[in-house]
Amino acid sequence: MLADLIERGLPTDRALLFIIDGAKALRKAITDTFGTRALSQRCRAHKKRNVAEALPERLRAQTCSAMSQAYAAADPKQARQRLDNLARTLEREYPGAAASLREGLEETLTIMRLDLPESLTRVLSSTNLIENLFSRVRDMARRVRHWQGGTMILRWTAAGVLEAERHFRKVVGYRSLPKLDAALRAHDATLDNRKQAA
């Protein structure tokens, strides 16, 4: 998939922000393909869900709320400290939940380190944008009772995307996208300065 994107023009020589779920294989493929130029933001919604699944029902809402409050912190260091404290609180009775919280934790804070406006940070901290598209395509495909080959699958997928397109809206915070571009260029400059110093 990544090789196909590169063939179609995705640059490999500049910083890019990838918003991903918790798939380790995808993270590794991004790192292998784009190296240190790649910045990965782990989906916070997936992170909360994974942690909650390792907890009894009575603690799920409270823990997700604590995670949301941490992510709402003013800076990434403060957020990290709150999340580390939460993991320590969970560790004794719920080590699986604590391990789930700690796994990939730093990547749930990537977007905070870019110092973007809150509206854009909220949108880019989860995979909801693409998952809404997938959901609409799935809903469309449920109408089919008998698939008749790959071409039919592609046609129905295209039809689902076209249906979803009718519901697309502007990304909340889209006016701040130049700030994202500036933050990625600053990341590039930092990497280039380190190379020159070495």
Secondary structure, 3 states (H helix, E strand, C coil): CHHHHHHCCCCCCCCEEEEECCCHHHHHHHHHHHHHHEEEEECHHHHHHHHHHCCCHHHHHHHHHHHHHHHCCCCHHHHHHHHHHHHHHHHCCCHHHHHHHHCCHHHHCHHHHCCCCHHHHHHHCCCHHHHHHHHHHHHHHCCCCCCCCHHHHHHHHHHHHHHHHCCCCCCCCHHHHHHHHHHHHHHHHHHHHHHHHC
